[in-house]
């Protein structure tokens, strides 16, 4: 049975990004690492951390009498879940439609285009190798 996806709000992503880099951290330490233009309070950070605990994305334990927080879910797993959700919501699950959209709407440098071509070639070689074995 596949794990149910954990829905991570954009504000919660900000908290998780800080924890993925520096955990374990107290709520005050998370607050101190927020971008300077963030208008949150430590109380707001604690509320987001509590939500993440309820979602089982973060765990909390005491170190020297202070609660510290650590992510339970890996960044790659969250990214995979959010990417799938984005793809399903906006492109009906079709990755070619998504890539086409971004290619048509964004300006890619020659370096970006070369990188995309390399990725496609690598993926094609991998699939051919897997089907041959």
Beta strands, then each sheet from edge to edge (+ up, - down):
strand 1: 58-63
strand 2: 66-71
sheet 1: 1+ 2-
end
